[in-house]
Amino acid sequence: MTRHAPVRSARVALVAPPWSLYTRPSIQVGALKAFVQSRFADLPIAAHHVHLVVAAAVGYRRYHAVSERTWLAEAVFAALLYPERKEAIARFFARQSAAVASLRAADFDEILCRAAAGVEDWLAAVDWTRTRLVGLTSALCQFTAALYIARRIKTLNPATTAVIGGPAFSFESSSAALAFFPEIDVVVAGEGELPLAHLLQHHVREGCGLDQLPPLAAVQTRFTPPAETADRPFSQMENLDHLPYPDFDEYAETLSAFDPAQRFFFTLPVELSRGCWWQGARGAPGCAFCNLNQQWRGYRSKSAPRAVAEIDALTRRYKTLNVALMDNVLPRSSAAQVFRGLAELGKDLNLFGEIRATTAAAELERMHAAGLQRVQIGIEALSTRLLRKMHKGTRAIQNLEIMKHCERLGITNLANLIAHFPGSDESDVRETLHTLEFALPFHPLTFVGFWLGLGSPVWRRPADYGLRSVSSHPHWARLFPAAIARGFPFALQTGRGEALRQRRLWQPVRRALRAWSKRYERLHRGPFGEPILGYRDGGDFLIVRERRPEGEFATHRLEGLSRKIYLFCEIHRPLTLIAQRFPQAAADRIEGFLRQLTDQRLMFAENGSYLSLAVPERRPRPGGVDSAAETAIRSC
């Protein structure tokens, strides 16, 4: 069994269950630990990153394979929660893992045993007789694990109060959680700092029973009446700069106690903001499929100096340069200042972040200069028509543009393409397939089937999207007893009326994405790392080269005005602006030239706007695409 650092007994335990990413500590537990310890300096509080312990017990490769798939992750601890259902759950696991090369059906028993042993090994290292309160965080993939761990702790010490929160528990599910799961005593809907401090002050320090607990918004026990979901009361921090830096000491200690072969340089999770500024912007409801921001009211972000100082302090404290920015979307107003400050630190940071497709090329360059190497872009679709249905506020040409700029800068784009979206139709699929032909030079998108989130706009107005009704996903009935599967409002839902038609409709896109991925893998990693569609600038002419699967190049030369127009369209431009900038050529001549390049897949056109698709074969000099385009304009 893998050794891990023994944890001293504490009055309060904060727990991060499997199956979150084992390569980084839990931001929820780290942030909560730091906050409540700053408020209760004399109270022994311990943070337990159990996901790391279980990952080492299961084996990192298998843990990662399970953690990437919701139903595999939830199945493991469901079988431990309900051992009488183990055989049926094992068959379900086998079906769900059939396409996963690193897993075999026979792995289930071993994964189950190792996961349980990892939890028991961790439990044995803690004196639970002194623990007054345990707080567990739960998101998708952590639901059954959190319940199982709460049950085991309550077995060891029935007097321990189990508090649970996180995205898997919302206002819609709080009352049901207390009714169906006796191992849970308190549910927190929304962020946890102020509710947890409230519980520690009154319940732990003053000894107040849950039946006498002073009321606080978003905190529910069996003795408090359920809040009206329409009111959505929150208890949250108004100024994120007032939060202390997160505390990941226990994660680092646990990792350092592992055998040398199991140690690694971990990634630091950092919050710059909470919520999503797109949700509510100009009255927008946010993305129609998204339920990630149900636990917050409004959007809040840390100031740029505070954000830079936090990343600087955490990388120094934990001696690692890998940082994952955990925001649902990076701050709109302060992001430029944050990345400028990070670049001035002079550290070789390796950053990950989630960004909108509207991020400007110059801003993306600043991010890259600071260390941004991987991004999750909110692309979701390659059809403008479908993007409107999703309330994305973006167009297909913008998605192609940011994919192109990631390719140009060498930033790995981990974006998804959502298929089966309710209400999507044949025209959406045709548009997608058309745009996809122009996206082939860029990093492929990941095909993701639509899943319905509890509380999302689609869930709240299913009829608007062609759904007759909504309910918990039927797979929950494979994992839970019938009464719970029917009665508990799980975070992962399903809608009736569209599923079969959508699966058939999107089959051509699934096949096209597979082919795209194979083509990109075959072409992109050539001996010199050349782009699939690139150009070299000769000053008054441009050579555009397209690498093809057969190993040959298709080469085009653009001279004089043609070169200037192509460079000007490195950022998508409307035809009216192109004609205005190049008055020496007739508008119909310019339009004919643009149409010719579009037919050759060297440019993309949408509603009178044009985007050049080739990227420099050499990385651009400082100044980026904006300055390159302006140089072309001034020289004409």
Secondary structure by P-SEA (a helix, b strand, c coil): cccccccccccbbbbbccccccccccaaaaaaaaaaaaaccccbbbbbcaaaaaaaaacaaaaaaaaacaaaaaaaaaaaacccaaaaaaaaaaaaacccccccccaaaaaaaaaaaaaaaaaaacccccccbbbbbbcccaaaaaaaaaaaaaaacccbbbbbcccccccccaaaaaaccccccbbbccccaaaaaaaaaccccccccccccccccccccccccccccccccccccccccccccccaaaaaaaaaacccccccbbbbbbbccccccccccccccccccccccccccccccccaaaaaaaaaaaaaaacccbbbccccccccccaaaaaaaaaaccccccccccccccccaaaaaaaaaacccccccccccccaaaaaaacccccaaaaaaaaaaaaaaccccbbbbbcccccccaaaaaaaaaaaaaaccccbbbbbcccccccccccccccccccccccccccccccccaaaaacccccbbbbcccaaaaaaaaaaaaaaaaaaaaaaaaccccccccccccccccccbbbbbbbccccccbbbbbcaaaaaaaaaacccccaaaaaaacccccaaaaaaaaaaaaaaccccccccbbbbccccccccccccaaaaaaaaaaac
